[in-house]
Amino acid sequence: MKQNRIWGFASLAGFLLTIPLANYFVASIGTVCPPETPCLIPVAPGVMSPSGVVWAGLALILRDLVQRQIGVAWSTVGVLVGTGLSYLISPSLALASAIAFLISELLDLAVYTPLQRRGLILAVVASSAVGLMADSVAFLWVAFGSFDHLLGQVLGKAWMILISLPILYWLRNRDARELISSDRLPNGSATAHFQTS
């Protein structure tokens, strides 16, 4: 459907924008920005995280929406372009950001694809959980040689997934309504769908 393609390319644009935003926040914006370490924000009482976590969590969700609305090929293109952008945008964090992004997004893609037929919310939550853990471990180790903020990274991304649940619920219901309306004949009677092999 045309509307799905519009939403899909909007999700792809948003997905790609999260990359420079995440790198910019880590380098420049936070409640504290100690020298030689990432800028930090609180994600729970007594727990701090590199501030780019907000955008990294959102990237995981948007990538899944790209695949759902315009397909796995565009999602893969987004991951590869995003990895390149990640490397180009933040020279100081280039290698860590690019490696973490590529690993997490490919894992996220691998988990989301088989689960999406079982339900949008399950697929996004499961794939994002895998992606956020891989991203957090890879980024912190390659960028800073330490796991000091691992809990904060995981919690911050988990918050973004929880915040997205109402939107995912709305999308799932919208898709169900569109499927029902496409299953009806012009006179309003429902048609039966049979899959052919």
Beta strands, then each sheet from edge to edge (+ up, - down):
strand 1: 40-44
strand 2: 47-50
sheet 1: 1+ 2-
end
